[in-house]
Amino acid sequence: MRVLNHHRVGSGEPLVLVHGVGSRWQVWEPVIDRLAESFEVYAVDLPGFGESEPLAHTTVDQLTDALAAFLAENGLDTPHLAGNSMGGLIVLNLAARGLARSVTAFSPIGFWATAGRAWCQQSLGMSAKLGRTLRPTLRSILDTPAGRTAFLSLVFGKAWAVSGDVALATALGAIDSPGFAPALASFDRARLQDSGRLANIPVTVAWGSRDVLLTYATQSRRARVRLPEAQHLTLPGSGHTPFYDDPERCAQIILGQQIAADR
């Protein structure tokens, strides 16, 4: 049995939060306390990220299988699921397997054309490489609003507004994660599975209007076509990882899924 590091808090129906590539459970910190008022929250580190041990071979599909095993091991029968970026596709695919009561995907991967997928892989890969090169000076760079804006605008819509500590932890998450490079490479094969089954549960796809990594204008439009039964929302002024940009709106979206599932 592979143990996934996770943060558990709150009470109520279970809600599992899933981060993106190069990230960790703490990316959800701006919304966790709000969510814990209504849910028993499980914010996980996927294998090879945060404090979870890596898989022998890391792909998006293998990470999805690992999270399915985590749900089973913890007795989480059809919890609410929410994910960001790579985590967004993971939770959609778990829901397509019948493993979710509701699903919320923030800027999920997989709704790209070839050029969009290549841009995502290359820009994240180059950012991680630059971070390793600049590692001795990263703290001083990211302690300034200008440095945060230059370095982290791929993921945050308002990168200048996050703290230096959050910025540094975000950068180091990609630099230090053993799962980062293989998971990113596997984006070539990442696909939405059996989207027709998702019509049976509440599904929300939310996209930040400032998402420049998985471009809002094109990829959110493809998501609307692929998932016509889902609720599609725009987060004005938010970036690819919107929880620091607009935590209250992000929390409200997830909380709304509980109401929708009870109808």
URVEN-V293552 format. One record per backbone hydrogen bond with DSSP energy under -1.0 kcal/mol. NH is the residue of the N-H (numbers start at 1). CO is the residue of the C=O. E is the energy in kcal/mol with one decimal. If there is no record, write none. Layout:
NH,CO,E
NH,CO,E
//
This chain:
7,43,-2.7
9,41,-1.9
15,40,-2.5
16,80,-2.7
17,42,-2.8
18,82,-2.4
23,20,-1.7
27,24,-1.9
28,25,-2.1
29,26,-2.0
31,28,-2.1
32,28,-1.4
35,31,-2.3
36,32,-2.7
38,35,-1.9
39,35,-2.2
40,13,-2.0
41,9,-3.3
42,15,-3.0
43,7,-2.8
44,17,-2.0
45,5,-2.8
48,52,-1.1
49,46,-2.0
52,49,-2.2
63,59,-2.4
64,60,-2.1
65,61,-2.2
66,62,-2.3
67,63,-2.1
68,64,-2.2
69,65,-2.2
70,66,-1.9
71,67,-2.3
72,68,-2.0
73,69,-2.8
74,70,-1.7
75,72,-1.4
76,71,-2.9
77,75,-1.3
80,14,-2.5
81,102,-2.2
82,16,-2.4
83,104,-2.4
84,18,-2.0
85,106,-2.6
87,84,-2.1
89,85,-1.5
90,86,-2.1
91,87,-2.4
92,88,-1.9
93,89,-2.5
94,90,-2.1
95,91,-2.3
96,92,-2.0
98,95,-1.8
99,94,-2.0
101,79,-2.2
103,202,-2.2
104,81,-2.1
105,204,-2.8
106,83,-3.0
107,206,-2.6
109,85,-1.5
117,113,-2.3
118,114,-2.5
119,115,-2.3
120,116,-2.0
121,117,-2.4
122,118,-3.0
123,119,-2.7
124,120,-2.1
125,121,-2.4
126,122,-2.6
127,123,-1.9
128,124,-2.3
129,125,-2.0
130,126,-2.6
131,127,-2.4
132,128,-2.1
133,129,-2.0
134,130,-2.5
137,134,-2.0
138,135,-1.2
141,137,-2.2
142,138,-3.1
144,141,-1.3
148,144,-2.4
149,145,-2.3
150,146,-2.4
151,147,-2.2
152,148,-2.6
155,152,-1.3
156,152,-2.4
161,158,-1.9
167,163,-2.4
168,164,-2.5
169,165,-2.5
170,166,-2.3
171,167,-2.3
172,168,-2.8
173,169,-1.7
174,170,-1.1
175,171,-2.0
176,172,-3.0
179,48,-2.3
180,177,-1.3
183,179,-2.1
184,180,-2.6
185,181,-2.4
186,182,-1.6
187,184,-1.4
188,185,-1.3
189,186,-2.0
197,194,-1.5
198,195,-1.3
199,196,-1.3
200,197,-1.4
201,198,-1.2
204,103,-2.3
205,231,-2.8
206,105,-2.4
207,233,-2.3
209,235,-2.2
210,238,-3.2
211,208,-1.7
216,211,-1.6
219,215,-2.4
220,216,-1.4
222,218,-1.7
223,219,-2.0
224,220,-1.7
225,221,-1.5
226,222,-2.7
227,223,-2.4
230,227,-1.2
231,203,-3.0
233,205,-2.6
235,207,-2.7
238,235,-1.9
241,155,-3.2
246,242,-2.8
250,246,-2.1
251,247,-2.5
252,248,-2.4
253,249,-2.1
254,250,-1.7
255,251,-2.7
256,252,-2.1
259,255,-1.0
260,256,-2.2
261,257,-2.5
262,258,-1.2
//
